[in-house]
């Protein structure tokens, strides 16, 4: 079992910045991927960014150049630096942990990000 502890989020004005963090704990072995998803009101959950423990990264097109995902492998922690935030970034952001062996997937409880003037 893997537990995910998220922090960060809140209310920010358009153009502002926020950083989310998520620490994974529990039985973790083998290749894995950490990432962030988001779900806006009335919309489906969508991928924001992923980072694997081999360092490979990918982003959703709408956040490229504005969001940066990084990780501390030793602490099994993932960060999402969000800059130049837009109202359309408003959503609940969820941390996601995927263990490739067996495709075991775990989710955080979510943290709310609101971008509004």
TAGI-V720526 format. One record per helix or strand of 2 or more residues. SS is the DSSP state (helix for helix, strand for strand). FROM is the first residue (numbers start at 1). TO is the last residue. If there is no record, write none. Layout:
SS_FROM_TO + SS_FROM_TO
This chain:
strand_2_7 + strand_10_12 + strand_18_26 + strand_32_39 + strand_46_52 + strand_57_59 + helix_61_63 + strand_67_72 + strand_77_82 + helix_87_89 + strand_91_99 + strand_104_107 + strand_111_115
